Amino acid sequence: MAGDLINVTFSTASVFPRRCAYAFELASRVGYDGMEVMVWSDPATQDATKLIDLSDKYQIPITSIHAPSLVVSQNVWGVRPARKLERAVQLAEQVGASTVVVHPPFVWQPRYAAVFHEHVKVLSRGTGITIAVENMYPWRRKNREYLAYLPHWDLTTQDYDAVTLDLSHASTALQDSLELTKKLGSSLRHVHLADGTGSAKDEHLVPGMGTQPAREVIEYLVEKNWDGDLCVEIGTRKVDNAAHRESLVRESLEFARSAISGASVPAMPVAHEEALHHRPTDAWN
């Protein structure tokens, strides 16, 4: 079956601010196929030996690394964005991950932005690691939009060999994820599965709890025999307790697998209740 080509993986970002080790334990217990490690201030996310130990302990492979390209990780691995990406690729090689996710440069990094496209291409071809540049969004405040990323936040205006589609970012950019999926074509190698309501906040809701066509995106990818990772990256920073977080993590996995198999969407009582009293989970702004 075409859907057998798709792994549903779990981003350590989904448990922020909890530590990396907790994400591994939770993903393994719930039944995810692999892990994406967001490199940030947690020392374990920067240490290949510790990550391999976690992977072995919980019997779950590390399939992707997210380079430290967030505002909250500006000081991780120094201040040079090119070096940060190079170290992320080295880490991926050490832990056996095939993909590195990276954001385009910020507007205050114009020198790197001028060489970013070529740096990504050369580094990827030299190592065999897929470097998938992630779609972003304009920063919006008081009904005004600000360009925060160079050359642009919209991947359809660029020409990268490999890209990551984040459904929450598409929502914040007021774009349709299914349309983006079709436009990105064969360059789409990785998906951050989440949802949003079009808020200026980067919400990272449980898939199916916002207005993005998350199920349709998955069904389209299955139809096209896509073989990348669907990586669940939801915001759980403001959950009430560990059981609440686990319910959202479990419901996200069930949503993905039902869409891949073509089964009916399962009831998601916890996520639905949260949506009725929606509080933006802006962990990655």
C-alpha positions as CSV (number, residue, x, y, z in Angstrom):
1,M,0.0,0.0,0.0
2,A,1.2,3.5,-0.8
3,G,0.6,4.7,2.8
4,D,3.2,2.1,4.0
5,L,5.9,4.5,2.6
6,I,5.0,7.2,5.1
7,N,6.4,7.2,8.7
8,V,4.6,9.2,11.4
9,T,7.3,10.7,13.6
10,F,7.3,13.0,16.6
11,S,9.1,16.2,17.2
12,T,10.7,16.9,20.6
13,A,9.4,20.4,20.1
14,S,6.0,19.0,20.9
15,V,6.8,18.7,24.6
16,F,8.5,22.1,25.0
17,P,9.6,23.1,27.6
18,R,9.9,19.5,28.8
19,R,13.2,17.8,28.0
20,C,14.2,15.7,25.1
21,A,14.3,12.5,27.1
22,Y,10.7,12.8,28.0
23,A,9.7,13.2,24.3
24,F,11.5,10.0,23.5
25,E,9.8,8.1,26.3
26,L,6.3,9.5,25.3
27,A,6.7,8.9,21.6
28,S,7.8,5.3,22.2
29,R,5.0,4.6,24.6
30,V,2.3,6.0,22.3
31,G,3.7,4.3,19.2
32,Y,5.3,6.7,16.8
33,D,7.6,5.5,14.1
34,G,10.5,7.8,14.8
35,M,11.8,11.1,16.3
36,E,12.7,14.6,15.1
37,V,15.1,16.3,17.5
38,M,14.8,20.1,17.8
39,V,18.2,21.4,18.7
40,W,17.9,23.9,21.5
41,S,19.3,24.7,24.9
42,D,18.6,21.2,26.3
43,P,22.2,19.6,26.2
44,A,20.9,16.2,25.1
45,T,19.6,17.7,21.8
46,Q,23.2,18.7,21.0
47,D,24.9,15.5,22.0
48,A,25.0,12.6,19.5
49,T,26.0,10.1,22.2
50,K,23.1,11.0,24.5
51,L,20.7,11.0,21.6
52,I,21.8,7.5,20.5
53,D,21.4,6.3,24.0
54,L,17.9,7.6,24.1
55,S,17.1,6.1,20.8
56,D,18.4,2.7,21.9
57,K,16.7,2.9,25.3
58,Y,13.3,3.6,23.9
59,Q,13.8,1.6,20.7
60,I,12.8,4.5,18.4
61,P,15.0,5.8,15.6
62,I,16.0,9.4,15.1
63,T,14.8,10.2,11.6
64,S,15.4,14.0,11.4
65,I,17.2,16.9,13.1
66,H,15.8,20.4,13.3
67,A,18.7,22.9,13.1
68,P,18.7,25.6,15.9
69,S,17.1,28.3,13.8
70,L,14.5,29.6,16.2
71,V,14.5,32.9,18.0
72,V,14.6,30.9,21.3
73,S,17.8,29.1,20.2
74,Q,19.8,32.1,18.8
75,N,22.7,31.4,21.1
76,V,22.9,27.6,20.6
77,W,26.1,26.6,18.8
78,G,27.3,30.2,18.5
79,V,25.9,33.0,16.4
80,R,26.9,32.0,12.9
81,P,23.9,30.5,11.1
82,A,26.0,28.7,8.5
83,R,28.0,26.9,11.2
84,K,24.7,26.0,13.0
85,L,23.4,24.3,9.9
86,E,26.7,22.4,9.4
87,R,26.7,21.1,12.9
88,A,23.1,20.0,12.5
89,V,24.1,18.0,9.5
90,Q,27.0,16.5,11.3
91,L,24.7,15.5,14.2
92,A,22.3,13.9,11.7
93,E,25.1,11.9,10.2
94,Q,26.2,10.8,13.7
95,V,22.7,9.6,14.9
96,G,21.6,8.1,11.5
97,A,19.0,10.7,10.6
98,S,18.4,11.3,6.9
99,T,16.9,14.8,7.1
100,V,17.7,18.1,8.5
101,V,15.0,20.8,8.8
102,V,16.2,24.4,8.6
103,H,14.4,27.8,8.5
104,P,15.4,30.4,6.0
105,P,17.6,33.2,7.4
106,F,16.2,36.1,9.4
107,V,16.1,39.5,7.9
108,W,19.0,40.5,10.3
109,Q,21.2,37.9,8.6
110,P,21.5,39.4,5.1
111,R,25.0,38.1,4.4
112,Y,24.0,34.6,5.1
113,A,20.8,35.0,3.1
114,A,22.9,35.9,0.1
115,V,24.6,32.5,0.1
116,F,22.0,30.4,1.9
117,H,20.6,28.7,-1.2
118,E,24.0,27.6,-2.4
119,H,25.2,26.6,1.1
120,V,22.2,24.3,1.5
121,K,22.8,22.7,-1.9
122,V,26.5,22.1,-1.5
123,L,26.1,20.8,2.0
124,S,23.3,18.4,1.1
125,R,25.0,17.1,-2.0
126,G,28.3,16.7,-0.1
127,T,26.9,14.7,2.7
128,G,23.8,12.9,1.3
129,I,21.6,14.4,4.0
130,T,18.4,15.9,2.8
131,I,18.3,19.5,4.0
132,A,14.6,20.5,3.8
133,V,14.1,24.3,4.1
134,E,10.9,25.1,6.0
135,N,8.0,27.4,4.9
136,M,7.6,30.3,7.3
137,Y,5.2,33.3,7.5
138,P,5.1,37.1,7.8
139,W,5.2,38.5,11.3
140,R,1.9,40.4,11.8
141,R,1.2,43.1,14.3
142,K,-1.6,45.6,14.5
143,N,-2.8,44.7,11.0
144,R,0.6,45.2,9.5
145,E,2.9,42.5,8.0
146,Y,6.6,42.4,8.4
147,L,9.1,40.4,6.3
148,A,11.0,38.4,8.9
149,Y,12.9,35.9,6.6
150,L,15.2,36.2,3.6
151,P,14.9,35.7,0.7
152,H,11.2,35.2,1.6
153,W,9.0,33.2,3.9
154,D,7.0,31.7,1.0
155,L,8.8,28.6,-0.5
156,T,6.8,28.9,-3.7
157,T,8.9,31.9,-4.6
158,Q,12.1,30.0,-4.1
159,D,13.8,27.0,-5.8
160,Y,15.2,24.6,-3.2
161,D,15.9,21.0,-3.9
162,A,14.1,19.9,-0.7
163,V,11.5,21.6,1.5
164,T,9.5,21.1,4.6
165,L,5.8,22.0,4.7
166,D,4.6,23.1,8.2
167,L,0.8,23.3,8.3
168,S,0.8,25.7,11.3
169,H,3.1,28.1,9.5
170,A,0.9,27.9,6.4
171,S,-2.1,28.9,8.6
172,T,-0.2,31.8,10.1
173,A,0.7,32.9,6.5
174,L,-3.0,32.6,5.6
175,Q,-2.2,30.0,3.0
176,D,-3.8,26.7,2.1
177,S,-1.6,23.7,2.9
178,L,-3.1,21.5,0.2
179,E,-2.5,24.1,-2.5
180,L,1.1,24.5,-1.2
181,T,1.6,20.7,-1.3
182,K,0.6,20.6,-4.9
183,K,2.7,23.6,-5.9
184,L,5.8,22.3,-4.1
185,G,5.6,19.1,-6.0
186,S,8.6,16.8,-5.8
187,S,10.6,19.2,-3.7
188,L,8.4,18.4,-0.7
189,R,10.4,15.9,1.4
190,H,9.1,16.5,4.9
191,V,5.9,17.6,6.6
192,H,5.3,19.2,10.1
193,L,1.8,18.0,10.9
194,A,-0.2,20.4,13.0
195,D,-3.0,22.9,12.4
196,G,-4.0,26.5,12.9
197,T,-6.9,28.9,12.7
198,G,-5.2,31.7,10.8
199,S,-4.1,33.5,13.9
200,A,-1.0,35.7,13.8
201,K,0.3,33.4,16.5
202,D,2.1,30.2,15.3
203,E,-0.4,27.9,17.0
204,H,0.7,24.3,16.3
205,L,-2.7,22.9,17.1
206,V,-3.5,19.2,17.0
207,P,-4.3,18.3,13.3
208,G,-8.0,18.5,12.6
209,M,-8.6,21.2,15.2
210,G,-8.0,24.2,13.0
211,T,-8.9,25.3,9.5
212,Q,-6.1,23.7,7.5
213,P,-6.9,20.8,5.2
214,A,-4.6,18.4,7.1
215,R,-6.4,15.2,6.2
216,E,-6.6,16.2,2.6
217,V,-2.9,16.9,2.5
218,I,-2.1,13.4,3.9
219,E,-4.6,11.7,1.5
220,Y,-3.0,13.6,-1.4
221,L,0.5,12.5,-0.4
222,V,-0.6,8.9,-0.1
223,E,-2.2,9.1,-3.6
224,K,1.2,10.4,-5.0
225,N,3.2,7.5,-3.3
226,W,5.0,10.1,-1.2
227,D,7.7,8.6,1.0
228,G,8.7,11.3,3.4
229,D,8.0,11.7,7.1
230,L,4.8,13.1,8.6
231,C,6.3,14.7,11.8
232,V,3.8,15.7,14.4
233,E,4.9,19.1,15.8
234,I,2.1,20.4,18.1
235,G,2.3,22.9,20.9
236,T,1.6,21.5,24.4
237,R,3.3,24.2,26.4
238,K,0.1,25.3,28.2
239,V,-1.4,21.9,28.9
240,D,-2.8,21.3,32.4
241,N,-0.8,18.1,33.2
242,A,1.0,15.1,31.7
243,A,-2.1,13.2,31.0
244,H,-3.5,16.1,29.0
245,R,-0.3,16.3,26.9
246,E,-0.3,12.6,26.3
247,S,-3.9,12.7,25.0
248,L,-3.0,15.4,22.5
249,V,0.1,13.5,21.4
250,R,-1.9,10.3,21.0
251,E,-4.8,12.0,19.2
252,S,-2.4,13.5,16.7
253,L,-0.9,10.1,15.9
254,E,-4.4,8.6,15.5
255,F,-5.4,11.4,13.1
256,A,-2.3,10.9,10.9
257,R,-2.6,7.1,10.7
258,S,-6.4,7.2,10.0
259,A,-5.8,9.6,7.1
260,I,-3.0,7.4,5.8
261,S,-5.1,4.3,5.9
262,G,-8.3,6.0,4.6
263,A,-10.2,5.1,7.8
264,S,-12.7,7.4,9.4
265,V,-11.3,10.3,11.5
266,P,-11.4,9.1,15.1
267,A,-13.1,11.1,17.8
268,M,-10.7,13.4,19.5
269,P,-12.4,14.5,22.7
270,V,-9.4,16.1,24.4
271,A,-8.3,18.2,21.4
272,H,-11.9,19.1,20.6
273,E,-12.6,20.3,24.1
274,E,-9.4,22.4,24.0
275,A,-10.4,23.9,20.7
276,L,-13.7,25.1,22.2
277,H,-11.7,27.1,24.7
278,H,-8.8,27.8,22.4
279,R,-5.7,29.4,23.9
280,P,-2.9,29.9,21.3
281,T,0.1,27.7,22.1
282,D,2.7,30.0,20.7
283,A,5.7,28.0,21.8
284,W,7.8,28.7,18.7
285,N,7.2,32.4,18.2
